[in-house]
């Protein structure tokens, strides 16, 4: 059954004493519309849609048409104008709190709700009836009840589609206990086993097609009800806590109790439970509460696991997600269910759990009420700054304390401007993992990077303040940013799994989200502007000197140029220290820093051989930094490709991240270069040089979440070469990405720790050229 | 006479079982539970070499002639030592000649007299007189088959009795199956000087079922089902002819539950099992109500009302949950109402016993139904002592299988519900010489 638990008489006493911190929960209520609520046996989940006003940095080209000669510009005259504008983005807010706070929360919402035209609130969950009158009275909204199971499924589809690393397997004795699963591009079909007071087993075949194929009456309610009778313990959490301390072997009759020690010879493991509670039938002794609770937990978990396997087998399904209040982040039940599934399926089925399992009903109810906004037509992204993340589930931790410490749990999701899809050139989208190192598993690397980001925080704060010199409260906001991000880092130190697998990418993205949260949309905008200005002045000189070289010399110089350009990275502390202290640090100095060949990874000879062959049809280039990198490194290289007859698609970030060049900046830069370089100009004019946005605002690159337009262009142009540049995109992510076409991954390792790990020194060069084997290429 | 592929003729019996061993398809038995004891004893040194079994069988053939003379010496026992109960079958020869009577040693006589002259042994041993099969011919002898049970806990007392009655002086082999055959092997040897012939419990179970069904021809039918299972007023037991039983799902509900798919008399596999069985029912009842025997627990259950303990679909949805075709009367959450303190305080022990019985029974029905679907088998035979004097559970199983399969599955029951393992063990006696 779908119901979320019965009533625990103790937990419904209203608690009005709590004061709600308005900055932290129920945010953006002023603009909230479309409410949904899911009231379970003990927890309430509230969902609403709101718009967030964000400052965004916009760049706009000056009107240069009046100026006839570019080079006559004075030194201080910038290339483009930066303005900070307010932009409105859509955000989904989900808040989870205990039912006892429901009245306080409703009062709070009523007081803060300003301009909503909302008339109804979608409701689901067993408690929706119970609190109907209260909600209608307090909020003056009509409660509109939605079917629980369809909400659950809708919510489940939504998180599986929009949150990478939503699903995980649980391994009690592993470190970390969570192993996040890569979201398969096609999430269907799957089995959802919802363990509420009873169990519902639902087969989901598509967005709209699902069927309850079975269930069982032995579920969370049985554990709770029978447990309360046996142990005189009232609360579900307390029962679980008892169970985690008990020994089931004193209550259960095991195979070895029946067979004696000889059971080994029969092949049945002696520890297997032959009869749950079997010993209490044959002995008169007293059993401890802990032991009985444990035995009960095993009995119920095993039974559910067995049925789930039988249904999975009958319907030929291997993806089985578990949810419901019985599971809800409880390590004890996740462990016993996992164990049971492994046993009964002999490893063929994996028990999968969801990070946002508790929110599924609320998300689904919300989506049902928001169909006119078509939320399913957009891509959404988890906002790391506004979401609480997965709680620590250390088994030693008192489960009750755990519940209390997270009185309010939040999930915020931003509507992304663009719809995100796979890069069509991925060899196997279902096994593609963007990140090179999983910091949840690699404790050493985790320690280093957490330290590294903490160390860099001062610089980021300084940069943020400097980017808004005209705003006196910027210092205060920057300080808030510092606190928030430092707090996130601390959380991640203890719970690296909070937002899925911890990676350098997620650390960087979290920082961007936090910066945005405090209205520092683009702290590097001015630096980027200055760097672009400077670099443009050298463009023609660089191109000229390249043209003087022989073909072979030129090819090498172009690659060296790309690499030297890539040194200019404010994201790398070693470089930002140099750039902060030595503003004169230039292209030539950068070249001198580079490692001499042979490089750390050196496929240059193969690349040159390839260049002697026929030109590529179309190259997709994921660019990195502004300034020297894009203008003096990338453009001369692009120029050469165009001359060779290769079309070029330049993919740049949709939104700002560090000093990475954004799509709007790149358009202006390209325009300016085209004005002085006929090759580029012709390329643009003849549509052989295209600028597209990646859909990302990260210094890293997830090839499974790219702008749909980019994917279309890649497909239409017959792209046969992908170039990925920079540490963030080619080392931290995609180093092992397998593509269907040729690829170049190049970067300068600007971090001595990482260089050392790879077996090199700082400023080592990675030049990876890969050609897919023929059989793979044919997919 | 051949019924269910079972030869009742004693002369060919031995060959038949030997052949059975060689034919039994081990490959189709993925679960290790069926790794048998006789495999260990096999001179071929293991079941991995079926071709060597054939040569074994030819040596068996030579034994046929000698069997008549060398049929196993009395007494003829079969034992099944389970987690909760010991099941004992005893063949009482009724065709004893005067000459035999004279030769019969005192201890044998005493045992025969002790077992057949009473229906209760000590405080807890019971002979199920109503199950007795009189006028049975086994290995050329005519007699009665007796069915006796006592708690496994009382096994030491049983061994003491065997010692007192000088059982070991008969130099008989005691065929035993069930986990206890392994667990108590040493005790049998040290306490009663008895050597056990340990037998695989699933082999014995199937042999016993097929044998008993084949020999019962008069009196109450061995195999029956419930007619109109979904209509409580007209739900009646009816005889069922198990002549062509395959394929068959055999569900043995003892302390725990084993589910076997039987494709022929020598081809079966253990599909799965569950730890929620008779032991769970009794164990939970003892804890919840303070009762101490199965009979007591059943009696309480018969007077209770599970709907006061369980949460039904209608308790949640006010009626049927039509979206998913769930009727309002269906149990949504077993013991679900017990989450609420007030309700916990208002239920009776009888209600709790009933709810326990319904929970365990329905769960077995549910797992059985899924196994039947996965294996593509429509006939299900339930056996095991959980069903003894437990019409409530049998009707519930009949109902659940019929209702949830929309009439596709048929639940069958056997009168000698808990004794098949012991019977199967007895049948192995002829192989023991």
Boltz contact constraints between the chains, C-beta under 6 A:
constraints:
  - contact:
      token1: [A, 1]
      token2: [B, 332]
      max_distance: 6.0
  - contact:
      token1: [A, 3]
      token2: [B, 316]
      max_distance: 6.0
  - contact:
      token1: [A, 6]
      token2: [B, 336]
      max_distance: 6.0
  - contact:
      token1: [A, 6]
      token2: [B, 339]
      max_distance: 6.0
  - contact:
      token1: [A, 7]
      token2: [B, 340]
      max_distance: 6.0
  - contact:
      token1: [A, 9]
      token2: [B, 341]
      max_distance: 6.0
  - contact:
      token1: [A, 147]
      token2: [B, 323]
      max_distance: 6.0
  - contact:
      token1: [A, 197]
      token2: [B, 333]
      max_distance: 6.0
  - contact:
      token1: [A, 197]
      token2: [B, 336]
      max_distance: 6.0
  - contact:
      token1: [A, 198]
      token2: [B, 332]
      max_distance: 6.0
  - contact:
      token1: [A, 198]
      token2: [B, 333]
      max_distance: 6.0
  - contact:
      token1: [A, 212]
      token2: [B, 324]
      max_distance: 6.0
  - contact:
      token1: [A, 217]
      token2: [B, 331]
      max_distance: 6.0
  - contact:
      token1: [A, 217]
      token2: [B, 333]
      max_distance: 6.0
  - contact:
      token1: [A, 217]
      token2: [B, 334]
      max_distance: 6.0
  - contact:
      token1: [A, 218]
      token2: [B, 334]
      max_distance: 6.0
  - contact:
      token1: [A, 218]
      token2: [B, 363]
      max_distance: 6.0
  - contact:
      token1: [A, 219]
      token2: [B, 333]
      max_distance: 6.0
  - contact:
      token1: [A, 221]
      token2: [B, 333]
      max_distance: 6.0
  - contact:
      token1: [A, 221]
      token2: [B, 336]
      max_distance: 6.0
  - contact:
      token1: [A, 221]
      token2: [B, 339]
      max_distance: 6.0
  - contact:
      token1: [A, 222]
      token2: [B, 334]
      max_distance: 6.0
  - contact:
      token1: [A, 222]
      token2: [B, 335]
      max_distance: 6.0
  - contact:
      token1: [A, 224]
      token2: [B, 339]
      max_distance: 6.0
  - contact:
      token1: [A, 225]
      token2: [B, 335]
      max_distance: 6.0
  - contact:
      token1: [A, 225]
      token2: [B, 336]
      max_distance: 6.0
  - contact:
      token1: [A, 225]
      token2: [B, 338]
      max_distance: 6.0
  - contact:
      token1: [A, 225]
      token2: [B, 339]
      max_distance: 6.0
  - contact:
      token1: [A, 226]
      token2: [B, 335]
      max_distance: 6.0
  - contact:
      token1: [A, 228]
      token2: [B, 338]
      max_distance: 6.0
  - contact:
      token1: [A, 229]
      token2: [B, 338]
      max_distance: 6.0
  - contact:
      token1: [A, 230]
      token2: [B, 287]
      max_distance: 6.0
  - contact:
      token1: [A, 253]
      token2: [B, 83]
      max_distance: 6.0
  - contact:
      token1: [A, 253]
      token2: [B, 255]
      max_distance: 6.0
  - contact:
      token1: [A, 253]
      token2: [B, 279]
      max_distance: 6.0
  - contact:
      token1: [A, 258]
      token2: [B, 83]
      max_distance: 6.0
  - contact:
      token1: [A, 258]
      token2: [B, 179]
      max_distance: 6.0
  - contact:
      token1: [A, 259]
      token2: [B, 179]
      max_distance: 6.0
  - contact:
      token1: [A, 259]
      token2: [B, 182]
      max_distance: 6.0
  - contact:
      token1: [A, 259]
      token2: [B, 183]
      max_distance: 6.0
  - contact:
      token1: [A, 260]
      token2: [B, 182]
      max_distance: 6.0
  - contact:
      token1: [A, 260]
      token2: [B, 183]
      max_distance: 6.0
  - contact:
      token1: [A, 262]
      token2: [B, 182]
      max_distance: 6.0
  - contact:
      token1: [A, 266]
      token2: [B, 35]
      max_distance: 6.0
  - contact:
      token1: [A, 267]
      token2: [B, 32]
      max_distance: 6.0
  - contact:
      token1: [A, 267]
      token2: [B, 35]
      max_distance: 6.0
  - contact:
      token1: [A, 268]
      token2: [B, 33]
      max_distance: 6.0
  - contact:
      token1: [A, 273]
      token2: [B, 275]
      max_distance: 6.0
  - contact:
      token1: [A, 274]
      token2: [B, 83]
      max_distance: 6.0
  - contact:
      token1: [A, 274]
      token2: [B, 256]
      max_distance: 6.0
  - contact:
      token1: [A, 275]
      token2: [B, 83]
      max_distance: 6.0
  - contact:
      token1: [A, 275]
      token2: [B, 255]
      max_distance: 6.0
  - contact:
      token1: [A, 275]
      token2: [B, 256]
      max_distance: 6.0
  - contact:
      token1: [A, 275]
      token2: [B, 275]
      max_distance: 6.0
  - contact:
      token1: [A, 275]
      token2: [B, 277]
      max_distance: 6.0
  - contact:
      token1: [A, 275]
      token2: [B, 279]
      max_distance: 6.0
  - contact:
      token1: [A, 275]
      token2: [B, 280]
      max_distance: 6.0
  - contact:
      token1: [A, 276]
      token2: [B, 275]
      max_distance: 6.0
  - contact:
      token1: [A, 276]
      token2: [B, 276]
      max_distance: 6.0
  - contact:
      token1: [A, 276]
      token2: [B, 280]
      max_distance: 6.0
  - contact:
      token1: [A, 277]
      token2: [B, 280]
      max_distance: 6.0
  - contact:
      token1: [A, 277]
      token2: [B, 283]
      max_distance: 6.0
  - contact:
      token1: [A, 277]
      token2: [B, 284]
      max_distance: 6.0
  - contact:
      token1: [A, 278]
      token2: [B, 83]
      max_distance: 6.0
  - contact:
      token1: [A, 278]
      token2: [B, 255]
      max_distance: 6.0
  - contact:
      token1: [A, 278]
      token2: [B, 279]
      max_distance: 6.0
  - contact:
      token1: [A, 278]
      token2: [B, 283]
      max_distance: 6.0
  - contact:
      token1: [A, 280]
      token2: [B, 283]
      max_distance: 6.0
  - contact:
      token1: [A, 280]
      token2: [B, 286]
      max_distance: 6.0
  - contact:
      token1: [A, 280]
      token2: [B, 287]
      max_distance: 6.0
  - contact:
      token1: [A, 281]
      token2: [B, 279]
      max_distance: 6.0
  - contact:
      token1: [A, 281]
      token2: [B, 282]
      max_distance: 6.0
  - contact:
      token1: [A, 281]
      token2: [B, 283]
      max_distance: 6.0
  - contact:
      token1: [A, 281]
      token2: [B, 286]
      max_distance: 6.0
  - contact:
      token1: [A, 282]
      token2: [B, 153]
      max_distance: 6.0
  - contact:
      token1: [A, 310]
      token2: [B, 370]
      max_distance: 6.0
  - contact:
      token1: [A, 313]
      token2: [B, 374]
      max_distance: 6.0
  - contact:
      token1: [A, 314]
      token2: [B, 373]
      max_distance: 6.0
  - contact:
      token1: [A, 314]
      token2: [B, 374]
      max_distance: 6.0
